Amino acid sequence: MRLLVAEDDLRLRSVLVRGLEAHGYVVDAVTSGPKALDYLRFYDPAVIILDWRMPGLSGVEVVARLRAEGRATAVLMLTARDAPADRVAGLDAGADDYLIKPFDFEELVARVRALLRRPGSPDTRLLRRGGLSLDPATREVASRDGPLHLTRIEFAILELLMLRAPTVVERNQIAQHAWKDETEPLGSNVIDVRMARLRAKLAGTDARIETVRGSGYRLLAS
């Protein structure tokens, strides 16, 4: 699952990126309001973690523009402003949640998980295909025989295949969903190797990954 961190403070941005990646998320980071909007022209992250005070455009201005465009992406606003009027301004602009600096990192992760469980977020609900279940918020995968232990990239690949099943998913779509640098696995056998390992872990379940030559992969479940 891809997240966007928009934060101009280098130290905090680095902590957020490293910590969220350690929790299994694919994380992109930008340093200003205009760069956040540029990024969002091409990507649709599951959650945006957005600093209030950034160069160019404030976080409030960024989220207001997103909502004016009809974008419903979940936004967690970060700010040192703790006055009630400031919280109201951020929420009225369209932020879904609000976290005051300094904050506990585990609380931030818990708030991200809560945003991923929001009603009306079809791409983040519990996914079921046959006897296979995947929870994007808790990052747990299970078959009828018990839990499956997947790497971060294996989880991301399976998540996308389950979301799109039984539609064929192209290799470039897999790269964008599962890798921070989407060009890394393209033009090599990296995706094939990861897919082979994931197939091995799904052996014994009623779900299987089918290769569609010249197109990509799809998940089939009885």
GUMI-299275 format. One line per 2 residues: number of its first residue (from 0); their letters; for each residue x, y, z of N, C-alpha, C. Coordinates in steps of 0.02 Angstrom, whole numbers, plus 50000, padded with zeros to 5 digits. Layout:
# GUMI-299275
NUM) a) X:Y:Z:X:Y:Z:X:Y:Z; ...
END
This chain:
# GUMI-299275
0) mr) 50042:49941:50000:50000:50000:50000:50044:50062:50000; 50027:50110:49956:50069:50169:49947:50042:50227:49988
2) ll) 50087:50261:50025:50070:50320:50063:50112:50378:50038; 50087:50439:50048:50125:50499:50033:50137:50537:50097
4) va) 50200:50556:50109:50219:50600:50164:50239:50667:50133; 50205:50721:50151:50221:50788:50129:50244:50828:50191
6) ed) 50309:50836:50197:50338:50866:50258:50405:50898:50239; 50413:50962:50255:50475:50997:50235:50531:50990:50286
8) dl) 50517:50966:50346:50570:50956:50396:50607:50890:50381; 50671:50896:50364:50709:50837:50342:50711:50782:50395
10) rl) 50723:50801:50457:50729:50750:50509:50663:50713:50519; 50608:50750:50525:50544:50718:50536:50523:50677:50475
12) rs) 50536:50705:50415:50519:50668:50354:50555:50601:50351; 50619:50601:50369:50659:50539:50368:50632:50489:50419
14) vl) 50614:50512:50478:50586:50468:50530:50521:50437:50506; 50478:50478:50476:50413:50453:50453:50422:50401:50397
16) vr) 50465:50416:50349:50475:50370:50293:50503:50304:50318; 50557:50307:50358:50588:50245:50382:50539:50205:50425
18) gl) 50503:50239:50469:50457:50204:50514:50399:50172:50478; 50370:50207:50431:50313:50180:50394:50335:50123:50348
20) ea) 50394:50129:50318:50419:50074:50277:50432:50012:50320; 50455:50023:50382:50465:49966:50427:50400:49931:50444
22) hg) 50344:49967:50438:50278:49938:50450:50248:49908:50386; 50287:49908:50332:50267:49873:50271:50236:49916:50217
24) yv) 50234:49982:50226:50204:50024:50176:50256:50047:50124; 50232:50060:50063:50273:50093:50013:50262:50168:50023
26) vd) 50316:50205:50036:50310:50275:50056:50347:50320:50008; 50312:50370:49981:50343:50423:49942:50342:50487:49984
28) av) 50391:50531:49972:50396:50591:50012:50409:50652:49968; 50377:50707:49985:50389:50771:49952:50399:50825:50005
30) ts) 50424:50883:49983:50446:50934:50031:50406:50999:50028; 50356:51003:49985:50318:51065:49980:50247:51051:49956
32) gp) 50204:51101:49964:50136:51094:49940:50130:51084:49865; 50165:51125:49824:50161:51114:49752:50187:51046:49730
34) ka) 50239:51020:49763:50265:50954:49746:50214:50899:49765; 50177:50910:49818:50124:50862:49837:50071:50860:49782
36) ld) 50050:50917:49758:50000:50918:49705:50026:50888:49640; 50090:50900:49624:50120:50870:49564:50119:50794:49570
38) yl) 50138:50769:49629:50139:50696:49641:50069:50667:49632; 50019:50702:49658:49951:50676:49657:49919:50678:49588
40) rf) 49951:50709:49541:49926:50706:49472:49938:50636:49441; 49987:50601:49468:50007:50537:49439:49992:50477:49484
42) yd) 49987:50488:49550:49977:50433:49597:49915:50445:49640; 49889:50391:49666:49830:50395:49710:49846:50356:49773
44) pa) 49882:50385:49820:49901:50349:49881:49840:50333:49924; 49847:50284:49966:49791:50265:50011:49781:50318:50064
46) vi) 49836:50347:50089:49832:50399:50141:49886:50451:50126; 49870:50514:50138:49918:50569:50133:49931:50594:50204
48) il) 49995:50595:50224:50015:50625:50288:50043:50694:50271; 50008:50746:50292:50018:50813:50264:50034:50863:50318
50) dw) 50093:50894:50312:50112:50946:50360:50072:51010:50346; 50053:51045:50399:50014:51107:50391:50056:51160:50357
52) rm) 50118:51172:50384:50160:51227:50360:50213:51200:50313; 50205:51214:50248:50253:51193:50197:50265:51250:50149
54) pg) 50323:51250:50115:50336:51303:50065:50288:51299:50007; 50273:51356:49978:50232:51358:49918:50158:51359:49931
56) ls) 50133:51305:49960:50063:51298:49979:50059:51264:50047; 50016:51287:50089:50009:51254:50154:49971:51188:50146
58) gv) 49976:51146:50197:49938:51084:50196:49863:51096:50191; 49839:51148:50223:49767:51164:50218:49748:51181:50147
60) ev) 49791:51219:50112:49776:51236:50042:49779:51174:49997; 49826:51129:50011:49831:51068:49971:49768:51026:49979
62) va) 49747:51014:50041:49688:50971:50051:49625:51005:50024; 49621:51071:50029:49563:51106:50002:49559:51097:49927
64) rl) 49616:51099:49892:49616:51089:49820:49597:51018:49801; 49621:50970:49840:49603:50900:49827:49527:50891:49833
66) ra) 49498:50918:49885:49426:50909:49895:49387:50947:49841; 49412:51004:49819:49378:51040:49765:49378:51001:49700
68) eg) 49430:50958:49691:49434:50915:49632:49393:50852:49639; 49363:50842:49698:49324:50781:49709:49365:50722:49732
70) ra) 49428:50733:49752:49471:50679:49775:49454:50663:49848; 49441:50599:49862:49421:50580:49930:49477:50546:49969
72) ta) 49539:50550:49945:49596:50518:49978:49599:50539:50051; 49611:50491:50096:49615:50505:50167:49676:50549:50182
74) vl) 49667:50600:50224:49720:50647:50241:49727:50652:50316; 49789:50640:50339:49807:50651:50409:49850:50713:50413
76) ml) 49827:50765:50446:49862:50829:50450:49908:50830:50510; 49971:50851:50499:50019:50858:50554:50031:50933:50565
78) ta) 50032:50954:50628:50042:51025:50641:50063:51037:50713; 50098:51092:50723:50114:51115:50791:50059:51160:50818
80) rd) 50011:51178:50776:49956:51221:50798:49906:51180:50838; 49895:51201:50900:49850:51161:50943:49789:51200:50967
82) ap) 49779:51260:50939:49719:51298:50959:49657:51267:50926; 49601:51266:50961:49540:51238:50931:49523:51267:50863
84) ad) 49533:51333:50854:49517:51364:50790:49559:51335:50734; 49622:51319:50749:49666:51290:50698:49643:51219:50680
86) rv) 49624:51181:50730:49600:51113:50716:49536:51116:50674; 49493:51161:50690:49431:51169:50651:49447:51188:50579
88) ag) 49496:51234:50570:49514:51255:50502:49539:51197:50460; 49582:51156:50490:49609:51098:50454:49555:51048:50436
90) ld) 49511:51033:50483:49458:50985:50470:49407:51013:50421; 49392:51077:50426:49344:51107:50380:49371:51108:50309
92) ag) 49437:51113:50302:49467:51112:50235:49462:51044:50202; 49453:50991:50243:49444:50925:50215:49489:50871:50244
94) ad) 49530:50889:50293:49571:50838:50326:49526:50788:50363; 49548:50725:50365:49508:50673:50398:49529:50665:50471
96) dy) 49591:50681:50486:49616:50674:50555:49671:50725:50565; 49691:50734:50628:49733:50789:50647:49779:50765:50703
98) li) 49845:50775:50696:49893:50752:50746:49940:50810:50762; 49945:50826:50827:49984:50884:50848:50056:50863:50863
100) kp) 50105:50899:50836:50175:50888:50850:50193:50916:50919; 50238:50882:50956:50268:50817:50941:50218:50761:50957
102) fd) 50224:50705:50922:50177:50651:50932:50215:50585:50938; 50180:50535:50965:50209:50468:50969:50201:50434:50902
104) fe) 50254:50404:50877:50251:50375:50810:50200:50319:50806; 50194:50278:50858:50146:50223:50857:50075:50249:50854
106) el) 50063:50308:50883:49996:50337:50877:49983:50357:50804; 50034:50384:50771:50025:50402:50700:50009:50340:50659
108) va) 50044:50284:50671:50031:50223:50634:49960:50199:50647; 49938:50203:50710:49870:50182:50728:49819:50225:50692
110) rv) 49832:50290:50685:49786:50334:50650:49784:50319:50575; 49841:50302:50547:49843:50281:50477:49800:50218:50468
112) ra) 49809:50169:50512:49768:50108:50507:49694:50124:50513; 49677:50170:50557:49606:50188:50565:49579:50220:50501
114) ll) 49619:50262:50469:49597:50292:50406:49589:50240:50352; 49630:50188:50353:49625:50134:50304:49563:50092:50315
116) rr) 49534:50096:50374:49473:50057:50388:49410:50099:50379; 49416:50159:50353:49358:50203:50346:49304:50170:50304
118) pg) 49242:50175:50325:49187:50153:50281:49189:50192:50215; 49172:50158:50161:49173:50191:50097:49239:50192:50063
120) sp) 49289:50156:50092:49354:50151:50059:49360:50081:50031; 49335:50069:49969:49331:50001:49943:49398:49967:49934
122) dt) 49451:50006:49924:49516:49975:49912:49551:49956:49977; 49522:49971:50035:49555:49955:50098:49512:49912:50144
124) rl) 49458:49885:50120:49418:49840:50161:49450:49771:50164; 49425:49728:50208:49449:49659:50211:49434:49626:50144
126) lr) 49486:49597:50114:49479:49565:50049:49472:49490:50059; 49425:49460:50023:49416:49387:50025:49411:49360:49954
128) rg) 49450:49310:49940:49446:49275:49876:49451:49200:49892; 49396:49165:49883:49395:49095:49904:49407:49091:49978
130) gl) 49452:49048:49999:49468:49041:50070:49525:49085:50092; 49545:49133:50049:49600:49178:50065:49573:49245:50088
132) sl) 49601:49271:50142:49580:49337:50166:49642:49381:50177; 49635:49446:50164:49690:49494:50172:49661:49558:50201
134) dp) 49691:49580:50256:49670:49642:50289:49722:49696:50276; 49708:49746:50232:49758:49797:50217:49778:49839:50277
136) at) 49733:49847:50327:49748:49888:50384:49796:49854:50433; 49783:49790:50448:49826:49754:50495:49882:49716:50460
138) re) 49877:49711:50393:49928:49677:50352:49932:49603:50369; 49875:49574:50383:49871:49502:50398:49840:49465:50340
140) va) 49868:49408:50323:49844:49365:50270:49833:49296:50299; 49776:49265:50282:49761:49198:50308:49725:49156:50257
142) sr) 49736:49091:50260:49698:49043:50222:49655:49004:50271; 49618:48955:50246:49577:48915:50292:49620:48876:50342
144) dg) 49684:48866:50325:49728:48827:50368:49767:48870:50418; 49759:48936:50413:49794:48979:50461:49830:49037:50427
146) pl) 49869:49075:50465:49902:49135:50438:49956:49118:50387; 49966:49163:50339:50020:49159:50291:50069:49215:50306
148) hl) 50133:49200:50305:50184:49249:50322:50218:49272:50257; 50204:49335:50239:50228:49362:50176:50276:49420:50189
150) tr) 50323:49430:50142:50364:49490:50145:50323:49551:50124; 50351:49610:50134:50314:49671:50116:50295:49671:50042
152) ie) 50342:49652:49999:50328:49654:49927:50278:49599:49909; 50285:49540:49938:50237:49486:49925:50166:49507:49946
154) fa) 50162:49540:50003:50096:49564:50027:50067:49614:49977; 50108:49662:49954:50084:49713:49908:50060:49682:49843
156) il) 50097:49633:49817:50077:49600:49755:50011:49563:49764; 50006:49525:49818:49944:49488:49830:49885:49535:49840
158) el) 49896:49590:49877:49844:49639:49888:49816:49665:49821; 49861:49682:49775:49838:49708:49711:49802:49655:49670
160) lm) 49828:49594:49670:49796:49540:49633:49726:49525:49661; 49719:49528:49727:49654:49515:49758:49605:49572:49744
162) lr) 49630:49633:49745:49587:49690:49729:49559:49685:49659; 49600:49662:49611:49580:49662:49541:49552:49595:49518
164) ap) 49556:49544:49559:49536:49476:49537:49464:49476:49512; 49450:49438:49457:49496:49397:49418:49527:49434:49358
166) tv) 49528:49501:49360:49555:49539:49305:49631:49530:49301; 49657:49534:49241:49730:49530:49231:49762:49595:49254
168) ve) 49816:49590:49292:49854:49648:49316:49920:49650:49278; 49934:49707:49247:49995:49714:49207:50056:49721:49252
170) rn) 50114:49705:49224:50176:49706:49262:50193:49777:49286; 50180:49827:49245:50196:49896:49267:50151:49917:49325
172) qi) 50089:49892:49327:50044:49907:49383:50070:49875:49447; 50095:49814:49441:50124:49779:49499:50185:49817:49524
174) aq) 50228:49840:49479:50288:49877:49498:50270:49941:49535; 50220:49977:49510:50201:50039:49542:50171:50028:49611
176) ha) 50135:49973:49620:50102:49960:49684:50150:49933:49737; 50199:49893:49716:50239:49856:49764:50309:49884:49775
178) wk) 50334:49925:49730:50402:49950:49736:50402:50026:49742; 50444:50053:49785:50449:50126:49791:50474:50157:49726
180) de) 50526:50126:49697:50549:50147:49631:50520:50097:49581; 50468:50117:49547:50432:50070:49504:50472:50046:49444
182) te) 50528:50082:49428:50569:50060:49371:50616:50003:49390; 50626:49993:49456:50674:49943:49479:50661:49873:49453
184) pl) 50599:49847:49458:50589:49777:49438:50575:49768:49363; 50565:49823:49327:50547:49817:49256:50610:49804:49214
186) gs) 50602:49766:49161:50659:49751:49118:50704:49697:49146; 50680:49661:49198:50718:49606:49227:50669:49552:49248
188) nv) 50696:49499:49281:50652:49445:49303:50633:49453:49377; 50642:49513:49405:50628:49523:49477:50556:49507:49494
190) id) 50509:49530:49453:50438:49517:49467:50424:49442:49462; 50454:49409:49413:50443:49336:49405:50468:49298:49466
192) vr) 50526:49319:49492:50554:49285:49551:50508:49295:49612; 50485:49356:49622:50439:49370:49678:50374:49331:49670
194) ma) 50350:49327:49609:50288:49292:49596:50295:49218:49610; 50353:49190:49593:50365:49119:49606:50365:49105:49681
196) rl) 50396:49149:49720:50397:49140:49793:50327:49146:49823; 50288:49193:49796:50220:49201:49820:50177:49141:49802
198) ra) 50186:49114:49743:50149:49054:49723:50165:48996:49770; 50227:48990:49790:50247:48936:49835:50212:48943:49903
200) kl) 50203:49005:49926:50170:49015:49990:50095:49004:49986; 50067:49012:49925:49995:49001:49916:49980:48927:49902
202) ag) 50031:48887:49892:50020:48815:49878:49982:48784:49936; 49932:48745:49920:49890:48715:49972:49828:48755:49988
204) td) 49824:48818:49964:49762:48857:49971:49721:48847:49907; 49661:48876:49906:49619:48869:49847:49627:48929:49800
206) ar) 49681:48968:49809:49696:49024:49765:49761:49010:49727; 49762:49030:49664:49822:49021:49625:49832:49081:49579
208) ie) 49895:49094:49564:49913:49149:49520:49927:49122:49451; 49892:49149:49402:49900:49126:49333:49938:49179:49293
210) tv) 49987:49157:49255:50023:49202:49210:49985:49207:49144; 49972:49268:49123:49940:49280:49058:49994:49310:49013
212) rg) 50021:49269:48970:50080:49288:48931:50066:49351:48890; 50115:49396:48894:50109:49459:48857:50066:49511:48892
214) sg) 50034:49492:48948:49990:49540:48982:50009:49550:49055; 50012:49496:49094:50027:49504:49165:50006:49443:49204
216) yr) 49972:49454:49260:49953:49400:49305:49882:49412:49331; 49850:49358:49352:49785:49364:49385:49778:49311:49438
218) ll) 49736:49327:49487:49723:49280:49542:49658:49245:49529; 49659:49179:49534:49598:49139:49526:49587:49100:49591
220) as) 49526:49099:49614:49510:49064:49677:49445:49027:49668; 49442:48967:49695:49381:48927:49691:49333:48947:49746
END
